[in-house]
Every structure is written in C-alpha cells, then in structure tokens.
Amino acid sequence: MMDELLEYGVYVALLVALAIPLSAYINKVMAGEKTPLSRVLVPVENVVYKCIRVDKNEDMGWKKYLANTLVFSIFSLVGLTAILMLQGFLPFNPEGLPGQSWHLAFNTASSFVTNTNWQSYSGESSLSYFSQAIGLTVQNFVTPAVGIAVLFALFRGLVSEGHLGLGNFFVDVTRAVLFILIPLSLVVTMIDVWQGSPQNLNDYESVQLLEPVGVDEEGNIVDADDPAAVETVDEATVPMGPQASQVAIKQLGTNGGGYNGVNSASALENPTPLTNLVECLSLLLIPVACVFCFGRYVMDRRQGRAVFAAMFVVFLVSLVIVGVCEQMGTPQLAADGQVYMGTDGQSGGNMEGKETRFGVTDSALWATFTTSASNGAVNSMHDSYTPLGGMIPIILMALGEVIFGGVGCGLYSMLGFVILTVFIAGLMVGRTPEWLGKKIGPKEMRMAVILCITTPLLILVGSAVMCLDPATVDSLNNPGAHGFSEVLYAATSAGGNNGSAFAGFNANTPLINVVLGLEMLANRFIPIVAVCILAGSLCTRPKVAVSAGTLSTCNTQFVFLLILMVLLVGALTMFPALALGPVAEHLMMVL
Amino acid sequence: MKQAKTWGSGLLFFLVMTVITGVIYTAVCTGIAQLVFPYQANGSIIEVDGVKYGSELVGQQFTDEDHMWGRVMSPSTGTFTNDEGEDVLWYGASNLSPAGEDFAAGVQERIDEIHAAHPEKGDEPIPSDLVTNSGSGFDPHISPAAAEYQVERLANNTGKSEDEIRAIIEKCTEQPQFGILGDARVNVLKVNLMLDGILPVE
C-alpha cells in the first residue's frame, strides 16, 4: 500500500516540479528572447521564414492571425487526407497496405489536424511508415504548436494597452516546434528506444511460435493437434517501424494517437515502468506549464497559481476515485473468492485490460492524466475499467478538457470559464465585472460562453445522432448500459478533442466516421475563432485601476467558485447521459 | 493580392513543416537509435542459432502443461501474413466490461481450466492477472504470484525440481524500476525458452 502511494506521489510531484521551470522557458521562447538553444536554432528559424516568404517582424491583428491559423489548418487537412488515401502508391510501405476509405481518411485527418487523434483504425495493420511519419507525426508537432500560438495571442490581447497586434502566427508556431517540441521529443524518443521501443524502417518480423496453433474452418484458433484444424500457424508478427519518434511527440503534444492499435498498452510503445513515467509526465507537462506561463505573462504569478489550484483539485479527486475503483475490482472478477484480488506478489485489483508491468497504479495514473490532458493515449483499456472507474475519464473529457486540457487549448478554454466566473461573481455583488484590470463587456461574455458550452453541446448532439441510427448497435462490443457508455465515450472523446476510446466500439462506419470527424473539427475551430475575437476585443479595452471593490481572481474563494462553475456546466449538461451509462451499470453491478 | 499571400504562405508552411518534423526529425531519431541502441531499435528479438523465437516485448500464448502460462490471450489470424503469404498470429484486447455477464462467464471458464491443470493447488485463490486479458492482448509478463502458482505443475511436467523452476523464474523476473516504479514481473516467453533448454539458464 505504501509503495503504491509513494508512486502516485512521485508522478504528481515530478509533474509540477518540471512544469514550473518549463513555463519560464516557454515564455522566453515565445517572446523571442535568447535561450541556450538559440545559437543553433535561430538560423534554422530564419531559413523557415525565408522559405515561406514571411516577414518575422510583422505584427498581425486578430483577423489576420485567425486567417493564417485557419488556412494552415485547411492545407493540413487536405494534405493529410490525400496522404492517407494514396498511401498504397507512396513509398515506405513494406507491408503493402492500401489507402484508407474516404470516410476513414476524413475522420483520421480531422482527428490529427484537431489535436484529437481519435483512431477508427489500428495503426500497425493499416498505416504505412510514410503515413505514420510524414503524415501523422507532422500534425502531432504542428497542432500543439498552433495551440500554444493561439494561447499566446490571447495573452498578448490580455496585457495590451491599446496595441492591436497579437503577434505573428508563423513565428509563434515555428518557435514552438523548433525550441519546445522537437528538443523534448528527441529526449523522450531516446529514453523510449533505450528501454525497448523499436525505431527502424525494417519489414515486420515474423517469429517462430514455441506452441504452434491450428485454425478451424471458421477461422477460430484451436490446438495444433485438434482434428478440426484445417491449417497450422507457426509464426507470429512483431510490428516494426519508426515507433519511438512518433510516440514521443504523440505524448508531448497532447495528441495521443498510437503507432499501434492498443496504443501505449503495447510493450513496443511503452516497454517499461520507466517509459510509462516519462510518457505519462510528457502528456501533461506542457499543459501544466501553460498555466504557469499565464501567471508569468500577466506579471502576477498568483493568477496562474489560482487557475492551477482549481485544475489540480479536480485532477486529484479524479485520480483518487479511479485508483480506488480499479484496486477494488468487481464481483464478476473476484468470482466468489476463487480469484485472489490482493496485492501480495501482484498488483491485484481489476487487471482486465491492464498490463502486468504497470498494474493498477500506473494504469489509474495514466487514465487520469490522459483524460485531464486532451491526450487520449492509453496504457490500459478504458472499456474494461470498472463502471465508476471508467466514468471519471468521461467526466474529465466532458468538462470541456479544461482540467489542464490540450497544449494551449486547455488553458484558453479554462480562461473562458474564468471570465464566466468573474461575470457571475460580479453580478452577485452588483459590480461591473473586471478581469486583470480590464472591464468585461458583452462581446467578451459571448466569446467566453462559446468557449464553455461548445464541448458539451457537441458531445450531446454527436451521441444523439449516433444513437438514432439502429446500425450503431452493430458497433457495440458490450450489451446494455455499458454499450451506451461506449457510444457516449466516443462522442465525448471526439467532442473534447481527446481521442481515447472504449476501444471495443467499432467506429469505422461511414456515419460514425463522419459524425465524429465533424465533432472534432467544430470543437477545435469554433473555440479558436472565439479566442481570436476575444483577444482582439481585449486589445481595445483600456486598463482600469484596481480598487478595493475589485473581485480578486487569485484567492481561495475564487478558486472554489471556478471549480463550482466548471462542475455546474458539466453536471447540467452531462448528468442524464451519465446516469444511463456508467451509473446504471454500477448500480446493476452492486445490487 | 493579400489573400493570395495568406494561401501561399500557408501552403509553403505546411510543406516546410512536413520536411522538418516528418522527414528530418524521423531520420535523425532513426539514425541515432540504430547507432546507439541497435538491439532495442530493431524490436528486441530473441534469436538463437539463427531462429527468431519472438520479441521480449510481445507475449505468446501457452497452453501446454510443461510451459508457463501467461495472461489470457485471444490470438487471431487475418491481420498479417508473412513473406510467403502464410497467416501469422496477432493479438487484441478483450475490451469487455469487468462488470458484465460475458466477462464473468469467461473468467469462470479460465478458472476451471486452471483448476483442472493444477489439482495440487486445491481451492487456493488464483492471482487476478492469470485469469484476465491484458491491455495490449500480448502482455509479455505475469506477476510473481501468478508464476509461483504454477511452480508445482511445471516441476511435475518438466522433470525439473521446484527449486530449478524457481531459479529460472528468478532469472526472468524484473523488479520495480528504481525500487518504486511499476510492478515486479516475469517474462513468460523467456521462462519457457529456458524450460525448453533453448535459452541457457546460466
């Protein structure tokens, strides 16, 4: 028991301890200040600007900043769709895999361009090395960079005193990629390879089975000497490819799309507990750092700490619930005492869908980290979590991915909630709402509300559309309430731009691919438009002096109010759906 | 004119980023990995006398009485073929709800199988990882408790003493890293390669 608690502590403490210095570095990079890597990287940076014919000193207003963000994303979407559909004709395809169907390619491209990384396919059996490295990895780098860029555009609007420029989109993205994401990814890649992750361009290996098996006429696996066997299989596959390099950035960029179908549960992607620690910290590191960046940027670090505190409280409570539920397991597994559920010589607890080297502790940590961040990588199968243990990830996603959330986008959505809280608290005491020395007007409020309700709205519409189609039943892997949870999880994951799944759900149908694809696009780009308008509007607001009546946005009371506001919006929108899925399943389990 | 510039720069930016983060980044990672960690970078393949017996990181299904059993697996064909076009095995997770009836029935079936093969264990509760499917479907490990549960059966069926079996298990066990990270675990394929005399115990 002490060992488990110690391990939980190590993960959480390291996360915060690393994020604070990183936030100082990120702020320096985004301000174009000198850093230890400048000597090497500034010349590269300048070559990029020259190639794309951009003046790095140009300061863009909100319209131009937004236009460039959207145009770049459109090219990404079209380019990636083309690569995925045409991979059969492209090089680096040792397994000779064909292109994806139009709806799967649309879904996959939408997914990776929106930093979601929902996957309706298994990477190792359907994507070539070209698609993985030249298609997906590129989006894994640029989408978090776009998130950081838009976040800093908002910061600039916040502190601006009449100056209308929000910075330069191309410079922001280039710096985020070159100075932050690539160096961190190189470190994580090398740790992963050292511990066992493949990194090559070889053909897949076929290896000799110690115990060959037979296949009967229906394709079922039987003993090799079974009379029903019509074929003997004596080899198994070991998927190869440039895995570690893609895994590193899928974690750091809150992308989450696995190289392999089973993601970081595969020992090829996540070979040891050490890589689990490194990958798990990577997936939440930059989102946490962004919160501290905020405090530093507005020259009042208490502001960052307050937002961090609100996120951290919800995060810790979630972690405890998942850990306890999974360690307890289910009566179905305990089978009246026939199965040993304790922790002597084993992890114990609900081991269905979990790896031995991780056990319940590393799995619960990862599940909470990955759904707090809008990462979506998994190291255990969430579909096989206990009903309440699996409900927490749904809630974390449905709250709008604001408990740290995605790189950049998690914080800008949370700042929407901060504005909403300031407004409601202001109403309660009868004062005009102010935030960071700026009056909050109707335009700011409209944008804040858009940031707060886009996710829950998309989730509800998405799951409703899927439930209306009778064919969705064929996609389910579990009957009853858990089957509904699978649909809800898919809609929530896409609507929160998370990308994890109750993976038994077969999402590769035209309807589901298109619904989820549209959900992902809407949840990425509606908030980006809102943030740019918000930043542009904040630029024009003059600074007002702080008076005794100004509501503090960095004391305990505000932290409490902010948590309340996030939970209130989440509960009002999601409670009925949760009652039909995980809550119903839990009640059926215990009654 | 201005709009054309936005589109032009957007397209060029996409192409430049593709070269930097797709081509150069992947090539640099692959180059360094192949130079510094060639064994791991090529899949941690266990090769003895020219025969590739598997990867340390990909489990195999064992049901013979003289082999150690691992996690529950559901192997299938149809996903991959080898160079000669023959079917080869691949694995997947169950994704079953652990509160469901299908799951309960599966667990009971596995319990009965294990009881039948381990009469000497009587009603002793079975370690939970031995009756469950893993996250990947090809977990290469089981817990020390699950390994210990099988020692008597392995001794009875291999002609080795229980101490010899325990020595092999010990040899294939990895402890939590740095004393606290993760759980202790036994590599099932390596144990079986040693039981079969393919890998040396010493």
Interface residues (C-beta under 8 A of the other chain):
Chain A: D3 L6 E7 V10 V48 C51 I52 R53 V54 K64 A67 N68 V71 F72 I74 F75 S76 G79 E95 S125 A133 I134 G135 T137 V138 N140 F141 V142 F170 V173 V177 L178 I182 S185 L186 T189 M190 V193 W194 Q195 G196 S197 P198 Q199 N200 L201 N202 D203 Y204 E205 S206 V207 Q208 L209 L210 E211 V213 V215 G219 I221 D223 E231 V233 E235 A236 T237 V238 M240 P242 A244 S245 Q246 I249 N260 G261 V262 A265 S266 A267 L268 P271 T272 P273 L274 N276 L277 G329 T330 Q332 L333 A335 G337 Q338 V339 Y340 M341 D344 G345 Q346 S347 G348 G349 N350 M351 E352 G353 K354 E355 T356 R357 F358 G359 T361 D362 S363 V378 N379 S380 M381 D383 S384 Y385 T386 P387 N477 N478 P479 G480 H482 F502 A503 G504 E585 H586 M588 M589
Chain B: K5 T6 W7 G8 S9 G10 L11 L12 F13 F14 V16 M17 T18 I20 T21 G22 V23 Y25 T26 V28 C29 T30 I32 A33 Q34 V36 F37 Q40 A41 N42 G43 S44 I45 V51 K52 Y53 G54 S55 E56 L57 V58 Q60 Q61 F62 T63 D64 H67 R71 P75 S76 T77 G78 T79 F80 N82 D83 E86 D87 V88 L89 W90 G92 A93 S94 N95 L96 S97 P98 A99 G100 E101 D102 F103 A104 V107 Q108 I111 D123 P125 I126 P127 S128 D129 V131 T132 N133 S134 G135 S136 G137 F138 D139 P140 H141 I142 S143 P144 A145 A146 E148 E174 P176 Q177 F178 I180 L181 G182 D183 A184 R185 L189 N192 L193 D196
